[in-house]
Amino acid sequence: MIRNNYPLRHRSYSKKAFYRDTPKDDHRIFSRPGKILHLDGDEEYLETCLSEYKKLYMDAVGRYVPEKQQPTVVYKLLEEHKPDILVLTGHDGVIKGDKSYLNVTNYRNSRYFIEAVKEARKFENDMDSLIIFAGACQSMYSEIIRAGANFASSPKRVLIHALDPVLVCKKISFTRVDQIISPQEVAASTITGPEGIGGLQTRGKYRDGFPEDGYKS
């Protein structure tokens, strides 16, 4: 016969010893939308976008960075802020008198958006972990997507609305993490639409949590 060496496990306990006497409460879920880092080459447009993010209760950090400097600072800013969504925008356009849309030198700032996307992908290569929107008016859409952006402007080389990047972020940030968003849905949520905004299938960034903390600041 084997003797039991753990007598404590055979003690008799009352229910009160196992279950804490805590009153029942109405537990609620809480939410975590995606966090945004927005780099913009135009201070006024950046302030407009930050104001809109605030109205939509979105967690966004903005930095004024001229387009030429975005490739050199984006990695450090990603390390500092660790966002879910990165926006790289400002001003762009096809140089007047040259309609060769397949030559990056014919765009004012597309090369900088392309380089900045590539630098961001060195920080995080997973396109569902870090979602990138890049580009501005008339930007070289196909090359920005090829560089690693989830969404970009401008498929038809049209002018885009100043708030289009915010609306792209809104769609991603408030779509559940277990759902895939089509580029058609994202484009439809913007002001300019598919002529100005396009991209790739992407996972949402909205997460539910449970339970909500009973103490709030």
C-alpha positions in Angstrom: 0.0 0.0 0.0 1.4 3.5 -1.0 1.1 6.0 1.8 -0.2 9.5 0.8 2.5 12.0 1.4 0.3 15.0 0.7 -2.3 15.1 3.5 -3.1 18.8 3.0 -4.9 18.0 -0.3 -7.4 15.8 1.6 -8.5 18.4 4.1 -12.1 19.3 4.1 -12.7 22.9 3.0 -15.9 24.9 3.0 -17.1 26.7 -0.2 -16.1 30.0 1.4 -12.5 28.9 1.4 -12.6 28.4 -2.4 -14.8 31.2 -3.6 -14.2 34.8 -2.7 -17.2 36.6 -1.2 -17.4 39.3 -3.9 -20.6 40.9 -5.0 -21.6 40.3 -8.6 -21.1 43.2 -10.9 -22.2 44.2 -14.4 -19.0 43.3 -16.3 -18.6 45.3 -19.6 -16.3 45.0 -22.5 -13.9 47.7 -23.5 -12.4 48.5 -26.9 -8.9 49.1 -28.4 -8.9 50.7 -31.9 -5.7 50.8 -33.8 -3.1 53.4 -32.9 -2.0 55.7 -35.7 1.3 57.5 -36.4 0.8 60.2 -39.1 3.7 61.9 -40.8 2.7 64.8 -43.0 4.7 67.2 -45.2 2.1 70.0 -44.6 1.6 71.4 -41.1 -1.8 72.8 -41.8 -3.2 69.6 -43.3 -1.7 67.6 -40.4 -3.5 69.8 -37.9 -6.7 69.3 -39.8 -6.2 65.5 -39.8 -5.4 65.5 -36.0 -8.5 67.4 -35.3 -10.6 64.9 -37.2 -8.9 61.9 -35.5 -9.8 63.5 -32.2 -13.5 64.0 -33.2 -13.6 60.3 -34.1 -12.0 59.2 -30.8 -9.0 57.7 -32.6 -5.6 57.3 -30.9 -3.3 59.3 -33.2 0.1 60.9 -33.0 1.1 63.4 -35.7 4.5 64.7 -36.7 5.2 67.4 -39.3 8.0 65.9 -41.5 8.8 67.3 -45.0 8.4 64.6 -47.6 12.2 64.5 -48.3 12.9 63.8 -44.7 10.3 61.0 -44.1 12.6 58.2 -45.2 15.3 59.2 -42.7 13.1 59.6 -39.6 10.3 57.0 -40.1 12.2 54.1 -38.5 13.1 56.0 -35.4 9.5 57.3 -35.0 8.1 53.8 -35.4 10.5 52.6 -32.6 9.3 55.4 -30.4 5.5 55.2 -31.0 5.0 51.5 -32.1 1.7 52.2 -34.0 -0.7 49.8 -35.6 -1.2 52.1 -38.6 1.4 54.4 -40.3 0.4 57.3 -42.6 3.0 58.9 -44.9 1.6 61.9 -46.8 2.0 65.5 -47.8 2.2 67.0 -51.3 3.0 65.3 -54.6 2.1 65.6 -58.3 3.1 64.8 -61.8 5.6 67.4 -63.2 3.9 69.6 -65.7 4.7 68.8 -69.3 5.6 65.2 -68.7 2.9 62.6 -68.6 5.1 59.5 -68.3 3.4 58.0 -65.3 5.8 55.0 -65.2 8.9 57.1 -64.4 9.3 58.0 -60.8 11.5 61.0 -61.6 8.4 62.6 -63.1 6.8 62.9 -59.7 7.5 65.7 -57.2 7.7 63.5 -54.1 6.6 59.9 -54.9 10.2 58.7 -54.5 10.3 59.8 -50.9 7.1 58.0 -50.1 8.4 54.9 -51.7 11.7 55.1 -49.8 9.8 55.8 -46.5 7.6 52.7 -47.0 10.7 50.6 -47.6 12.3 51.9 -44.4 9.1 51.2 -42.5 9.0 47.7 -43.7 12.5 47.2 -42.3 11.0 47.9 -38.9 8.0 45.6 -39.5 7.6 43.4 -42.5 4.2 41.9 -41.6 1.6 43.8 -43.5 -1.1 42.9 -40.9 1.1 44.0 -37.9 1.9 47.4 -39.4 -0.6 48.8 -41.8 0.8 51.5 -44.1 -1.0 54.2 -46.1 1.3 56.3 -48.2 1.0 59.0 -50.9 -0.6 62.3 -51.8 -2.2 63.9 -54.8 -1.2 62.2 -58.1 1.3 59.9 -56.4 2.8 56.9 -58.2 0.4 54.4 -56.8 1.8 51.1 -58.2 5.3 51.7 -56.9 4.2 52.7 -53.5 2.2 49.5 -53.2 5.1 47.5 -54.5 7.4 49.0 -51.9 5.1 47.5 -49.2 2.2 49.8 -48.5 -1.2 48.3 -47.8 -3.0 51.4 -49.3 -1.8 54.2 -51.4 -2.7 57.1 -53.7 -3.4 57.7 -56.6 -4.5 55.0 -59.0 -5.8 57.4 -61.6 -3.3 60.2 -60.7 -6.1 62.4 -59.4 -6.1 64.9 -56.5 -7.1 63.3 -53.2 -9.0 65.0 -50.4 -7.0 66.1 -47.3 -9.1 63.8 -45.1 -8.8 60.7 -47.2 -5.9 59.3 -45.1 -8.0 59.8 -42.0 -10.9 57.9 -43.5 -8.6 55.1 -44.5 -7.4 54.9 -40.9 -10.9 55.1 -39.6 -12.0 52.1 -41.7 -9.0 50.0 -40.6 -9.0 51.1 -37.0 -12.6 50.3 -36.3 -12.8 47.0 -38.3 -12.3 43.9 -36.0 -9.0 42.1 -36.0 -10.7 38.9 -37.0 -12.1 40.5 -40.2 -10.4 41.1 -43.6 -11.2 44.5 -45.3 -11.3 44.6 -49.0 -9.6 47.5 -50.9 -13.0 48.2 -52.4 -14.5 48.8 -48.9 -11.6 51.1 -48.0 -11.8 53.1 -51.2 -15.6 53.4 -50.8 -15.2 54.9 -47.3 -13.1 57.8 -48.6 -14.1 61.1 -50.3 -12.1 60.6 -53.5 -13.0 56.9 -53.9 -11.2 54.3 -56.1 -9.8 56.9 -58.5 -7.7 58.3 -55.7 -7.3 55.5 -53.1 -6.5 51.8 -53.6 -4.6 48.9 -52.0 -4.6 45.3 -50.8 -6.8 43.1 -48.6 -5.9 43.9 -45.0 -6.9 42.7 -41.5 -8.6 45.2 -39.2 -7.1 46.6 -36.0 -10.1 46.8 -33.6 -10.0 44.6 -30.5 -12.6 44.0 -27.8 -11.4 43.5 -24.2 -13.1 42.0 -21.1 -13.9 42.9 -18.4 -13.7 46.7 -18.1 -11.7 48.0 -15.2 -14.1 49.2 -12.5 -11.8 52.2 -11.6 -11.3 55.0 -14.1 -9.2 58.1 -13.9 
